[in-house]
Amino acid sequence: MGLADRLTSQLLVQALVRTVQSAGGMAMVLHKGEQMSGAIVVQIMERGENLGLFERVTDLDGRVTLMSAGPAIGCEPSEIKQYIERRTRVDPDIWFVELDIADGQRLAADVLAAG
């Protein structure tokens, strides 16, 4: 069992936010989910440009990865807002985190799939 399998969603989100901030980027929790095991979705931005939403999932082999989720890249900010509102209505335990940093998808994958 890897380190990420033992960490709570809240600790993973906190680690992600701190890692991004220490690397000079910006990170913000858009919706705080269930502390122990809430799903985590990360919106990756670079210099204010949306590069997509990615959800932390476990594949059939038990590996934790980031899978593309939500509206397409280049969509209107209102579409992302509506997507977040829909997902949190259906699953109030879900976490949404916005990152604005270069190579944010790799950084998020490294932190959220550590171990």
C-alpha positions as a Python dict, from the first residue, in 0.01 Angstrom:
ca = {
    (1, 'M'): (0, 0, 0),
    (2, 'G'): (147, 337, -104),
    (3, 'L'): (170, 654, 100),
    (4, 'A'): (-115, 820, -94),
    (5, 'D'): (-341, 525, -9),
    (6, 'R'): (-298, 598, 361),
    (7, 'L'): (-332, 976, 352),
    (8, 'T'): (-668, 1144, 390),
    (9, 'S'): (-814, 1363, 118),
    (10, 'Q'): (-765, 1667, 338),
    (11, 'L'): (-393, 1592, 388),
    (12, 'L'): (-344, 1532, 16),
    (13, 'V'): (-512, 1863, -69),
    (14, 'Q'): (-306, 2047, 194),
    (15, 'A'): (15, 1891, 59),
    (16, 'L'): (-81, 1990, -295),
    (17, 'V'): (-157, 2351, -197),
    (18, 'R'): (169, 2385, -3),
    (19, 'T'): (374, 2228, -282),
    (20, 'V'): (230, 2463, -543),
    (21, 'Q'): (277, 2769, -321),
    (22, 'S'): (636, 2673, -235),
    (23, 'A'): (707, 2638, -609),
    (24, 'G'): (586, 2995, -667),
    (25, 'G'): (238, 2915, -793),
    (26, 'M'): (-107, 2989, -663),
    (27, 'A'): (-346, 2732, -520),
    (28, 'M'): (-696, 2770, -385),
    (29, 'V'): (-953, 2525, -251),
    (30, 'L'): (-1276, 2599, -442),
    (31, 'H'): (-1486, 2344, -251),
    (32, 'K'): (-1388, 2169, 69),
    (33, 'G'): (-1497, 1807, 72),
    (34, 'E'): (-1506, 1521, 317),
    (35, 'Q'): (-1183, 1507, 519),
    (36, 'M'): (-1112, 1134, 507),
    (37, 'S'): (-1199, 1007, 163),
    (38, 'G'): (-1364, 1273, -53),
    (39, 'A'): (-1287, 1261, -425),
    (40, 'I'): (-1038, 1525, -547),
    (41, 'V'): (-1070, 1726, -869),
    (42, 'V'): (-796, 1970, -968),
    (43, 'Q'): (-840, 2258, -1210),
    (44, 'I'): (-506, 2327, -1377),
    (45, 'M'): (-438, 2684, -1483),
    (46, 'E'): (-126, 2846, -1623),
    (47, 'R'): (-109, 3225, -1614),
    (48, 'G'): (-488, 3236, -1582),
    (49, 'E'): (-553, 3007, -1879),
    (50, 'N'): (-761, 2694, -1809),
    (51, 'L'): (-575, 2376, -1904),
    (52, 'G'): (-846, 2141, -1781),
    (53, 'L'): (-996, 1961, -1484),
    (54, 'F'): (-848, 1634, -1363),
    (55, 'E'): (-991, 1389, -1112),
    (56, 'R'): (-783, 1166, -886),
    (57, 'V'): (-888, 808, -963),
    (58, 'T'): (-760, 459, -891),
    (59, 'D'): (-724, 245, -1203),
    (60, 'L'): (-796, -128, -1230),
    (61, 'D'): (-438, -209, -1130),
    (62, 'G'): (-468, -5, -810),
    (63, 'R'): (-253, 285, -935),
    (64, 'V'): (-364, 637, -854),
    (65, 'T'): (-374, 865, -1160),
    (66, 'L'): (-532, 1189, -1277),
    (67, 'M'): (-807, 1149, -1535),
    (68, 'S'): (-948, 1430, -1746),
    (69, 'A'): (-1287, 1546, -1617),
    (70, 'G'): (-1541, 1819, -1679),
    (71, 'P'): (-1575, 2074, -1957),
    (72, 'A'): (-1331, 2088, -2248),
    (73, 'I'): (-1019, 2303, -2246),
    (74, 'G'): (-1096, 2654, -2365),
    (75, 'C'): (-1452, 2654, -2234),
    (76, 'E'): (-1608, 2956, -2071),
    (77, 'P'): (-1539, 3005, -1698),
    (78, 'S'): (-1915, 2983, -1640),
    (79, 'E'): (-1911, 2623, -1771),
    (80, 'I'): (-1651, 2528, -1512),
    (81, 'K'): (-1849, 2698, -1239),
    (82, 'Q'): (-2164, 2511, -1344),
    (83, 'Y'): (-1973, 2182, -1354),
    (84, 'I'): (-1843, 2237, -999),
    (85, 'E'): (-2192, 2329, -878),
    (86, 'R'): (-2342, 2014, -1037),
    (87, 'R'): (-2075, 1783, -897),
    (88, 'T'): (-2096, 1929, -546),
    (89, 'R'): (-2477, 1899, -549),
    (90, 'V'): (-2450, 1529, -636),
    (91, 'D'): (-2144, 1465, -417),
    (92, 'P'): (-2099, 1725, -140),
    (93, 'D'): (-1793, 1527, -19),
    (94, 'I'): (-1588, 1612, -330),
    (95, 'W'): (-1289, 1850, -319),
    (96, 'F'): (-1218, 2105, -594),
    (97, 'V'): (-876, 2269, -601),
    (98, 'E'): (-752, 2529, -849),
    (99, 'L'): (-380, 2546, -930),
    (100, 'D'): (-211, 2818, -1133),
    (101, 'I'): (145, 2709, -1201),
    (102, 'A'): (360, 2590, -1490),
    (103, 'D'): (351, 2211, -1534),
    (104, 'G'): (62, 2192, -1287),
    (105, 'Q'): (-73, 1860, -1413),
    (106, 'R'): (258, 1682, -1349),
    (107, 'L'): (296, 1846, -1009),
    (108, 'A'): (-59, 1750, -909),
    (109, 'A'): (-6, 1393, -1030),
    (110, 'D'): (319, 1368, -831),
    (111, 'V'): (157, 1487, -508),
    (112, 'L'): (-178, 1308, -540),
    (113, 'A'): (-31, 977, -659),
    (114, 'A'): (276, 978, -432),
    (115, 'G'): (385, 643, -296),
}
